C-alpha cells in the first residue's frame, strides 16, 4: 500500500493505492467517495480526474441538510420494521424514499 496526498484549493486530501494481482490495484480516497478496485492502466486517468471527483463529492456533501425530529418510539420501531421488510439498508434511506415519492 502506498499513501499519497493531493492538494486542491489549499486543502490536502489523502488517497491510497494498494497493488493486487492480475493488473489490478485497490484505490481509496474518502474525500472522493472512492473505495474500489481499478485496472492498473486506468489509475493514471483516475488520478487525472481525482481533483474534479473530490470537488463534486464535497459539493454533494454541502448540498445535503440534516433534519432532526423526535417521534414516538413505537413509530420508529414500525418504520424500521417496514424499512427492513422492503430491503432498505437504513431507516434514513427508507424515509428519504418515502419523502421523494
VOBABA-22628 format. One record per residue (C-alpha): x, y, z; residue number from 1. Coordinates in steps of 0.25 Angstrom, whole numbers, plus 5000, padded with zeros to 4 digits. Layout:
! VOBABA-22628
<gudo><xx>X</xx><yy>Y</yy><zz>Z</zz><n>NUM</n></gudo>
...
//
This chain:
! VOBABA-22628
<gudo><xx>5000</xx><yy>5000</yy><zz>5000</zz><n>1</n></gudo>
<gudo><xx>5005</xx><yy>5014</yy><zz>4997</zz><n>2</n></gudo>
<gudo><xx>4999</xx><yy>5026</yy><zz>5003</zz><n>3</n></gudo>
<gudo><xx>4998</xx><yy>5039</yy><zz>4995</zz><n>4</n></gudo>
<gudo><xx>4993</xx><yy>5053</yy><zz>4997</zz><n>5</n></gudo>
<gudo><xx>4987</xx><yy>5063</yy><zz>4987</zz><n>6</n></gudo>
<gudo><xx>4985</xx><yy>5078</yy><zz>4989</zz><n>7</n></gudo>
<gudo><xx>4973</xx><yy>5085</yy><zz>4984</zz><n>8</n></gudo>
<gudo><xx>4969</xx><yy>5099</yy><zz>4987</zz><n>9</n></gudo>
<gudo><xx>4979</xx><yy>5100</yy><zz>4998</zz><n>10</n></gudo>
<gudo><xx>4973</xx><yy>5087</yy><zz>5005</zz><n>11</n></gudo>
<gudo><xx>4980</xx><yy>5074</yy><zz>5005</zz><n>12</n></gudo>
<gudo><xx>4973</xx><yy>5060</yy><zz>5003</zz><n>13</n></gudo>
<gudo><xx>4979</xx><yy>5047</yy><zz>5005</zz><n>14</n></gudo>
<gudo><xx>4978</xx><yy>5034</yy><zz>4996</zz><n>15</n></gudo>
<gudo><xx>4983</xx><yy>5020</yy><zz>4996</zz><n>16</n></gudo>
<gudo><xx>4987</xx><yy>5011</yy><zz>4985</zz><n>17</n></gudo>
<gudo><xx>4989</xx><yy>4996</yy><zz>4988</zz><n>18</n></gudo>
<gudo><xx>4994</xx><yy>4987</yy><zz>4977</zz><n>19</n></gudo>
<gudo><xx>4987</xx><yy>4974</yy><zz>4976</zz><n>20</n></gudo>
<gudo><xx>4989</xx><yy>4962</yy><zz>4966</zz><n>21</n></gudo>
<gudo><xx>4985</xx><yy>4962</yy><zz>4951</zz><n>22</n></gudo>
<gudo><xx>4988</xx><yy>4976</yy><zz>4948</zz><n>23</n></gudo>
<gudo><xx>4978</xx><yy>4982</yy><zz>4958</zz><n>24</n></gudo>
<gudo><xx>4980</xx><yy>4992</yy><zz>4969</zz><n>25</n></gudo>
<gudo><xx>4971</xx><yy>4996</yy><zz>4980</zz><n>26</n></gudo>
<gudo><xx>4969</xx><yy>5011</yy><zz>4981</zz><n>27</n></gudo>
<gudo><xx>4963</xx><yy>5018</yy><zz>4993</zz><n>28</n></gudo>
<gudo><xx>4960</xx><yy>5033</yy><zz>4994</zz><n>29</n></gudo>
<gudo><xx>4950</xx><yy>5036</yy><zz>5005</zz><n>30</n></gudo>
<gudo><xx>4949</xx><yy>5051</yy><zz>5000</zz><n>31</n></gudo>
<gudo><xx>4944</xx><yy>5046</yy><zz>4986</zz><n>32</n></gudo>
<gudo><xx>4936</xx><yy>5035</yy><zz>4992</zz><n>33</n></gudo>
<gudo><xx>4944</xx><yy>5024</yy><zz>4985</zz><n>34</n></gudo>
<gudo><xx>4948</xx><yy>5010</yy><zz>4991</zz><n>35</n></gudo>
<gudo><xx>4949</xx><yy>5000</yy><zz>4980</zz><n>36</n></gudo>
<gudo><xx>4958</xx><yy>4992</yy><zz>4970</zz><n>37</n></gudo>
<gudo><xx>4963</xx><yy>4998</yy><zz>4957</zz><n>38</n></gudo>
<gudo><xx>4971</xx><yy>4993</yy><zz>4946</zz><n>39</n></gudo>
<gudo><xx>4985</xx><yy>4998</yy><zz>4947</zz><n>40</n></gudo>
<gudo><xx>4984</xx><yy>5004</yy><zz>4933</zz><n>41</n></gudo>
<gudo><xx>4973</xx><yy>5013</yy><zz>4938</zz><n>42</n></gudo>
<gudo><xx>4980</xx><yy>5018</yy><zz>4950</zz><n>43</n></gudo>
<gudo><xx>4987</xx><yy>5030</yy><zz>4943</zz><n>44</n></gudo>
<gudo><xx>4973</xx><yy>5034</yy><zz>4937</zz><n>45</n></gudo>
<gudo><xx>4967</xx><yy>5033</yy><zz>4951</zz><n>46</n></gudo>
<gudo><xx>4978</xx><yy>5042</yy><zz>4957</zz><n>47</n></gudo>
<gudo><xx>4976</xx><yy>5052</yy><zz>4946</zz><n>48</n></gudo>
<gudo><xx>4961</xx><yy>5052</yy><zz>4949</zz><n>49</n></gudo>
<gudo><xx>4963</xx><yy>5052</yy><zz>4964</zz><n>50</n></gudo>
<gudo><xx>4962</xx><yy>5067</yy><zz>4967</zz><n>51</n></gudo>
<gudo><xx>4949</xx><yy>5068</yy><zz>4960</zz><n>52</n></gudo>
<gudo><xx>4943</xx><yy>5056</yy><zz>4967</zz><n>53</n></gudo>
<gudo><xx>4947</xx><yy>5061</yy><zz>4980</zz><n>54</n></gudo>
<gudo><xx>4941</xx><yy>5075</yy><zz>4977</zz><n>55</n></gudo>
<gudo><xx>4928</xx><yy>5068</yy><zz>4973</zz><n>56</n></gudo>
<gudo><xx>4927</xx><yy>5059</yy><zz>4985</zz><n>57</n></gudo>
<gudo><xx>4930</xx><yy>5071</yy><zz>4994</zz><n>58</n></gudo>
<gudo><xx>4919</xx><yy>5080</yy><zz>4987</zz><n>59</n></gudo>
<gudo><xx>4909</xx><yy>5068</yy><zz>4989</zz><n>60</n></gudo>
<gudo><xx>4912</xx><yy>5067</yy><zz>5004</zz><n>61</n></gudo>
<gudo><xx>4910</xx><yy>5082</yy><zz>5005</zz><n>62</n></gudo>
<gudo><xx>4896</xx><yy>5081</yy><zz>4998</zz><n>63</n></gudo>
<gudo><xx>4890</xx><yy>5072</yy><zz>5008</zz><n>64</n></gudo>
<gudo><xx>4884</xx><yy>5077</yy><zz>5020</zz><n>65</n></gudo>
<gudo><xx>4881</xx><yy>5070</yy><zz>5033</zz><n>66</n></gudo>
<gudo><xx>4867</xx><yy>5068</yy><zz>5039</zz><n>67</n></gudo>
<gudo><xx>4866</xx><yy>5064</yy><zz>5053</zz><n>68</n></gudo>
<gudo><xx>4852</xx><yy>5061</yy><zz>5058</zz><n>69</n></gudo>
<gudo><xx>4846</xx><yy>5054</yy><zz>5070</zz><n>70</n></gudo>
<gudo><xx>4836</xx><yy>5043</yy><zz>5068</zz><n>71</n></gudo>
<gudo><xx>4829</xx><yy>5033</yy><zz>5078</zz><n>72</n></gudo>
<gudo><xx>4838</xx><yy>5020</yy><zz>5080</zz><n>73</n></gudo>
<gudo><xx>4826</xx><yy>5012</yy><zz>5074</zz><n>74</n></gudo>
<gudo><xx>4826</xx><yy>5019</yy><zz>5061</zz><n>75</n></gudo>
<gudo><xx>4841</xx><yy>5018</yy><zz>5060</zz><n>76</n></gudo>
<gudo><xx>4840</xx><yy>5003</yy><zz>5062</zz><n>77</n></gudo>
<gudo><xx>4829</xx><yy>5002</yy><zz>5052</zz><n>78</n></gudo>
<gudo><xx>4836</xx><yy>5010</yy><zz>5041</zz><n>79</n></gudo>
<gudo><xx>4849</xx><yy>5001</yy><zz>5044</zz><n>80</n></gudo>
<gudo><xx>4841</xx><yy>4988</yy><zz>5042</zz><n>81</n></gudo>
<gudo><xx>4835</xx><yy>4993</yy><zz>5029</zz><n>82</n></gudo>
<gudo><xx>4849</xx><yy>4998</yy><zz>5024</zz><n>83</n></gudo>
<gudo><xx>4855</xx><yy>4985</yy><zz>5027</zz><n>84</n></gudo>
<gudo><xx>4843</xx><yy>4977</yy><zz>5021</zz><n>85</n></gudo>
<gudo><xx>4845</xx><yy>4985</yy><zz>5008</zz><n>86</n></gudo>
<gudo><xx>4860</xx><yy>4983</yy><zz>5008</zz><n>87</n></gudo>
<gudo><xx>4865</xx><yy>4997</yy><zz>5011</zz><n>88</n></gudo>
<gudo><xx>4879</xx><yy>4997</yy><zz>5018</zz><n>89</n></gudo>
<gudo><xx>4875</xx><yy>5008</yy><zz>5027</zz><n>90</n></gudo>
<gudo><xx>4863</xx><yy>5015</yy><zz>5033</zz><n>91</n></gudo>
<gudo><xx>4869</xx><yy>5028</yy><zz>5027</zz><n>92</n></gudo>
<gudo><xx>4869</xx><yy>5022</yy><zz>5013</zz><n>93</n></gudo>
<gudo><xx>4855</xx><yy>5018</yy><zz>5015</zz><n>94</n></gudo>
<gudo><xx>4850</xx><yy>5031</yy><zz>5020</zz><n>95</n></gudo>
<gudo><xx>4857</xx><yy>5038</yy><zz>5008</zz><n>96</n></gudo>
<gudo><xx>4850</xx><yy>5029</yy><zz>4998</zz><n>97</n></gudo>
<gudo><xx>4836</xx><yy>5031</yy><zz>5005</zz><n>98</n></gudo>
<gudo><xx>4838</xx><yy>5046</yy><zz>5005</zz><n>99</n></gudo>
<gudo><xx>4842</xx><yy>5046</yy><zz>4990</zz><n>100</n></gudo>
<gudo><xx>4830</xx><yy>5038</yy><zz>4985</zz><n>101</n></gudo>
//
